[in-house]
Amino acid sequence: MDARELLEQYTPGDFFFGTADRTILGTGSVHSFTDTDAFALSDAVPAALAESGSSLAVGVLPFDTAATAGHVVVPRVTRIAGPVQVADRKPVGAPVAVRAVPEPVRHVEAVARAVAALQARGMRKVVLARALDLEFTEDVPAEAILNNLVKDKAGGYTFAASLPHGRQLIGATPELLLSRTGDQVICHPHAGSAARSADPVTDRENGESLARSRKDHIEHGVLIDALVETLRPFCSSLDVPREPALVSTPTMWHLATRVTGRLADRDVTALHLAAALHPTPAICGSPTEAARTLVGELEPFDRGYYAGAVGWMDAAGDGEWAVSIRCAEVSERSLRLYAGGGIVPASDPKAELDETSAKFQTLLRAMGLDLDL
Ligand SMILES: C=C(O[C@H]1C=CC=C(C(=O)O)[C@@H]1O)C(=O)O
């Protein structure tokens, strides 16, 4: 099966997951699980796969797994092909209304309050997000946006997943929460960011200054400490590079560390590991509970499935779960985009606003939009 055909056959309600290795299209559903206990979802999948004879279960975890249900489906038909590429962009109409939630100036204030709270509460990091609501006169063309994310090679993991109540989550994230292949586990946590630039000299400087930035290395270190602490009990060996690498998407530079390990117990599935690792300080903070509380105090919206996880698992327990960032929730004629950034005591509120504006570009480019944020 040609990977491009899978992309062309995607319609809202399907599950699409495109990576450097493979393209997955899941259509229909023979089993569907919705649960606020992510471990229970993981436990339900093997029996459902065995009963249906299907190859994969696919789905999404929300940011707040206790408040919003994770959603895992065994598709009626799952088709898998090699990596997908497309030659042409598809048109996406312009929105009739754009609203920032909160107003940019309020996000700057929230970041300043977050910095003060980190110090007052003895916390190391919190990730604060903001949203953009776009309204259209017709149904949002999810197929076209997905096509354009693939065309742009916008992130390593391009996805579209159906959510409860007929909504879709669409995006392209660079960040792998975890993959499991046999007893090998890979995580690719990202934290520390700078915007790309159309000017090659500025672009290189932006990357180089991120690679040298003390504040960004601290932000990254908090993430690696927490991830390794959670992962270590599951592994007989773990390889953690001492320094992060500078990586990029078409719109962002990041610091990222590729962590690899061997599972001590092969019965631990990919979705179980995803449930254990989520939420990492790439999207929540440290300590986790204090950060989740602070996010609830400072963000004027529910994150839904932004800053959760999206991916698949097979009957052997292998799978791949990406962090659901650089994404939007689509509902009929409206679309909500999200972007967040890690705040540490040394963060500058205005720079954090600019960072979220840069992160919105993944989706905005795919929609052909040049908005003044
Ligand atoms: C939370 C987001 O990005 C995370 C991933 C990479 C770099 C990040 C940062 O530098 O703040 C964030 O931790 C987002 O894109 O909404």
The ligand as a Gaussian input file, in Angstrom:
#p B3LYP/6-31G(d) Opt

LIG

0 1
 C        5.043000      22.669000      25.329000
 C        5.505000      22.793000      24.094000
 O        6.796000      22.482000      23.754000
 C        7.624000      21.713000      24.623000
 C        8.539000      20.919000      23.768000
 C        9.735000      21.439000      23.336000
 C       10.250000      22.617000      23.899000
 C        9.603000      23.234000      24.926000
 C       10.151000      24.461000      25.550000
 O       11.276000      24.858000      25.196000
 O        9.477000      25.091000      26.359000
 C        8.394000      22.649000      25.552000
 O        8.834000      21.977000      26.686000
 C        4.662000      23.257000      22.991000
 O        5.123000      23.263000      21.842000
 O        3.488000      23.608000      23.222000

